[in-house]
């Protein structure tokens, strides 16, 4: 379940909230205040969004460890890469993959913004969503398999998971919620400083994992891809939803891994 807390001023409390929102890890401290229904207090997610890339780095570390262990036991790069993706999906509950699929179904299947939002809220997967999932998993697996060695692949995973989540706070700051309810509406709007901190953390991790040149290129290209998707979301539905944020993360991760694999 998604653990939830009311607004907390401590850095550690905000990190725990970010972890609870982005993963399925049982990190909510005992006695944490919650609002009715167990949802996070309105606006608290935006305050904690600076920690999204740090949480992403943790997810990437888990995936990298699985990839390394699979290679150590004699598996080839391709199956090790797939197992790393499975591990990351288990940690996050495939939250972002679900968001990408719902976004693809809504944007591809609806004519008006209202129809698109209604389709995105439907739990059933359509053709566009299935194709988006196949492309997401396939491109990431192929990119990881093309990176020479499990250590280099693991570093790329950490960079991709951190940077792709670093883009979420700026996207929430730039766009407006497309619905009056749901995660997009209750998360709140991060301040400019919060968005910049998230970018700084994600950028620092990516540069450290991929090196200054490749890391900078990956950050710029993936940032442009997320920005283009954000522009599309504004035209399609007038802003963002929780599903759209998941799509942003997936696109950022895919592009980061593709750049890391380029030779």
C-alpha positions as CSV (number, residue, x, y, z in Angstrom):
1,X,0.0,0.0,0.0
2,X,1.0,3.6,-0.4
3,X,2.1,4.9,3.0
4,X,1.0,8.3,3.8
5,X,1.8,11.1,6.1
6,X,0.7,14.6,6.8
7,X,3.0,17.6,6.1
8,X,6.3,17.1,7.9
9,X,9.0,19.7,8.2
10,X,11.9,17.4,8.8
11,X,14.1,16.4,5.9
12,X,14.1,12.7,6.9
13,X,10.3,12.8,7.2
14,X,10.0,14.3,3.7
15,X,12.4,11.6,2.3
16,X,10.2,8.9,3.9
17,X,7.1,10.4,2.3
18,X,8.8,10.5,-1.1
19,X,9.8,6.9,-0.7
20,X,6.3,6.0,0.3
21,X,4.8,7.7,-2.7
22,X,7.2,6.3,-5.3
23,X,7.7,2.8,-4.0
24,X,6.0,-0.1,-2.2
25,X,8.5,-0.1,0.6
26,X,6.9,-0.1,4.1
27,X,8.6,3.1,5.3
28,X,5.9,5.0,7.0
29,X,7.0,5.6,10.6
30,X,4.7,4.5,13.4
31,X,2.5,7.2,14.6
32,X,2.8,9.3,11.5
33,X,-0.2,11.7,11.1
34,X,-2.5,10.9,8.1
35,X,-5.5,12.6,6.7
36,X,-8.8,10.9,6.3
37,X,-8.7,7.9,4.1
38,X,-5.0,7.4,4.6
39,X,-3.9,9.8,1.8
40,X,-1.0,12.1,2.2
41,X,-1.9,15.6,3.5
42,X,-2.6,18.0,0.6
43,X,0.5,19.7,-0.6
44,X,2.9,17.4,1.3
45,X,4.1,15.5,-1.7
46,X,5.2,18.7,-3.5
47,X,7.2,19.7,-0.4
48,X,8.9,16.3,-0.4
49,X,9.5,16.2,-4.2
50,X,13.1,17.4,-3.8
51,X,13.8,13.8,-2.5
52,X,12.4,12.0,-5.6
53,X,15.8,11.6,-7.3
54,X,17.3,10.3,-4.1
55,X,14.6,7.7,-3.9
56,X,15.2,6.9,-7.5
57,X,18.9,6.4,-6.9
58,X,17.9,3.8,-4.2
59,X,15.6,2.0,-6.6
60,X,18.4,2.0,-9.2
61,X,20.9,0.6,-6.6
62,X,18.5,-2.4,-6.0
63,X,18.2,-3.0,-9.7
64,X,21.9,-2.7,-10.2
65,X,22.6,-5.2,-7.4
66,X,20.2,-7.7,-9.0
67,X,22.0,-7.2,-12.4
68,X,25.4,-7.7,-10.9
69,X,24.3,-10.9,-9.0
70,X,22.7,-12.3,-12.1
71,X,25.9,-11.7,-14.0
72,X,28.0,-13.2,-11.2
73,X,25.9,-16.4,-11.4
74,X,26.7,-16.7,-15.1
75,X,23.7,-15.2,-16.8
76,X,24.3,-13.1,-19.9
77,X,23.8,-9.4,-20.2
78,X,20.3,-9.6,-21.7
79,X,18.7,-11.8,-19.0
80,X,20.5,-9.9,-16.3
81,X,19.1,-6.7,-17.7
82,X,15.6,-8.1,-17.7
83,X,15.9,-9.2,-14.1
84,X,17.1,-5.8,-13.1
85,X,14.0,-4.3,-14.7
86,X,11.8,-6.8,-12.9
87,X,13.5,-5.9,-9.6
88,X,12.8,-2.2,-10.1
89,X,9.2,-2.9,-11.0
90,X,8.7,-5.0,-7.8
91,X,10.1,-2.2,-5.7
92,X,7.9,0.5,-7.2
93,X,4.9,-1.8,-7.8
94,X,5.3,-0.9,-11.5
95,X,3.7,2.4,-10.6
96,X,5.4,4.3,-13.4
97,X,4.8,1.7,-16.0
98,X,1.1,1.7,-15.2
99,X,1.1,5.5,-15.6
100,X,2.8,5.3,-19.0
101,X,0.3,2.7,-20.2
102,X,-2.7,4.7,-19.0
103,X,-1.3,7.9,-20.5
104,X,-0.8,6.2,-23.9
105,X,-4.3,4.8,-23.8
106,X,-5.8,8.2,-22.9
107,X,-3.8,10.3,-25.3
108,X,-4.3,7.8,-28.2
109,X,-7.9,6.8,-27.6
110,X,-9.7,9.9,-26.6
111,X,-10.9,12.8,-28.8
112,X,-11.5,15.4,-26.1
113,X,-9.7,16.1,-22.9
114,X,-12.6,14.7,-20.9
115,X,-12.6,11.5,-22.9
116,X,-8.8,11.2,-22.5
117,X,-9.0,11.6,-18.7
118,X,-11.9,9.1,-18.5
119,X,-9.9,6.5,-20.4
120,X,-6.8,7.1,-18.2
121,X,-8.9,6.4,-15.1
122,X,-10.1,3.1,-16.6
123,X,-8.0,0.2,-15.1
124,X,-8.3,-1.9,-18.3
125,X,-5.3,-1.7,-20.7
126,X,-5.9,-0.9,-24.3
127,X,-3.8,-1.3,-27.4
128,X,-1.8,1.9,-27.0
129,X,-1.0,1.1,-23.4
130,X,0.2,-2.4,-24.2
131,X,2.4,-1.1,-27.1
132,X,3.9,1.6,-24.8
133,X,4.8,-1.1,-22.2
134,X,6.4,-3.3,-24.8
135,X,8.5,-0.4,-26.1
136,X,9.4,0.8,-22.6
137,X,10.6,-2.6,-21.4
138,X,12.2,-3.6,-24.7
139,X,14.1,-0.3,-25.1
140,X,15.4,-0.4,-21.6
141,X,16.4,-4.0,-21.7
142,X,18.2,-3.6,-25.1
143,X,20.0,-0.5,-23.9
144,X,21.2,-2.2,-20.7
145,X,22.3,-5.3,-22.7
146,X,24.3,-3.0,-25.0
147,X,26.2,-1.5,-22.1
148,X,29.5,-3.5,-21.6
149,X,29.6,-5.1,-18.2
150,X,27.3,-5.3,-15.2
151,X,29.1,-2.6,-13.3
152,X,28.7,0.0,-16.1
153,X,25.1,-1.1,-16.5
154,X,24.4,-0.8,-12.8
155,X,25.9,2.7,-12.8
156,X,23.6,3.6,-15.7
157,X,20.6,2.2,-13.9
158,X,21.3,4.4,-10.8
159,X,21.7,7.5,-13.0
160,X,18.6,6.8,-15.0
161,X,16.4,6.1,-12.0
162,X,17.6,9.2,-10.2
163,X,17.5,11.7,-13.1
164,X,14.1,10.5,-14.4
165,X,12.6,11.3,-11.1
166,X,14.4,14.6,-10.8
167,X,12.3,15.9,-13.7
168,X,9.1,15.3,-11.9
169,X,9.3,18.3,-9.5
170,X,10.0,20.8,-12.3
171,X,7.1,19.3,-14.3
172,X,4.8,19.7,-11.4
173,X,6.0,23.3,-10.9
174,X,5.5,24.1,-14.6
175,X,2.2,22.4,-15.3
176,X,-1.1,22.5,-13.5
177,X,-3.2,19.5,-12.4
178,X,-5.6,18.3,-15.1
179,X,-8.2,17.1,-12.6
180,X,-9.6,18.5,-9.4
181,X,-9.0,15.2,-7.6
182,X,-6.4,12.5,-7.7
183,X,-2.6,12.6,-7.0
184,X,-2.0,15.5,-9.4
185,X,-4.4,17.7,-7.5
186,X,-3.6,16.7,-4.0
187,X,0.2,16.6,-4.4
188,X,0.5,20.4,-4.5
189,X,2.9,22.6,-6.5
190,X,6.6,22.5,-5.6
191,X,8.3,25.8,-5.2
192,X,11.0,26.8,-7.6
193,X,13.7,26.1,-5.1
194,X,12.3,22.6,-4.4
195,X,12.3,21.9,-8.2
196,X,15.9,23.2,-8.6
197,X,17.1,21.1,-5.6
198,X,15.5,18.0,-7.2
199,X,17.3,18.8,-10.5
200,X,20.6,19.4,-8.7
201,X,20.4,16.1,-6.9
202,X,19.5,14.1,-10.0
203,X,22.1,15.9,-12.1
204,X,24.8,15.3,-9.5
205,X,24.0,11.6,-9.3
206,X,23.8,11.2,-13.1
207,X,27.1,13.0,-13.7
208,X,28.8,10.9,-11.0
209,X,27.5,7.6,-12.4
210,X,28.0,8.3,-16.2
211,X,30.9,10.8,-16.1
212,X,30.7,14.5,-16.9
213,X,30.4,14.3,-20.7
214,X,28.0,11.4,-21.2
215,X,26.1,12.4,-18.0
216,X,25.6,15.9,-19.3
217,X,24.5,14.7,-22.7
218,X,22.1,12.2,-21.1
219,X,20.6,14.8,-18.8
220,X,20.0,17.3,-21.7
221,X,18.5,14.8,-24.1
222,X,16.3,13.2,-21.5
223,X,15.2,16.6,-20.1
224,X,14.2,17.6,-23.6
225,X,12.2,14.4,-24.1
226,X,10.4,15.0,-20.8
227,X,9.8,18.6,-21.7
228,X,8.3,17.6,-25.0
229,X,6.1,15.1,-23.3
230,X,5.0,17.7,-20.8
231,X,4.1,20.1,-23.7
232,X,2.1,17.3,-25.2
233,X,0.3,16.6,-21.9
234,X,-0.7,20.3,-21.6
235,X,-2.1,20.2,-25.1
236,X,-3.9,16.9,-24.7
237,X,-5.5,17.3,-21.2
238,X,-4.5,20.7,-20.0
239,X,-1.9,19.6,-17.5
240,X,-0.7,16.5,-15.6
241,X,-2.1,13.7,-13.6
242,X,-0.4,11.0,-11.5
243,X,-0.4,8.8,-14.6
244,X,1.3,11.5,-16.6
245,X,4.0,11.9,-14.0
246,X,4.6,8.1,-14.4
247,X,4.9,8.6,-18.1
248,X,7.5,11.4,-17.6
249,X,9.6,9.1,-15.4
250,X,9.5,6.3,-17.9
251,X,10.5,8.5,-20.8
252,X,13.3,10.0,-18.8
253,X,14.6,6.6,-17.8
254,X,14.4,5.2,-21.3
255,X,16.3,8.1,-22.9
256,X,18.9,8.1,-20.1
257,X,19.7,4.4,-20.7
258,X,19.7,4.8,-24.5
259,X,22.3,7.6,-24.2
260,X,24.3,5.6,-21.7
261,X,24.4,2.7,-24.2
262,X,25.3,4.8,-27.2
263,X,28.8,4.3,-28.6
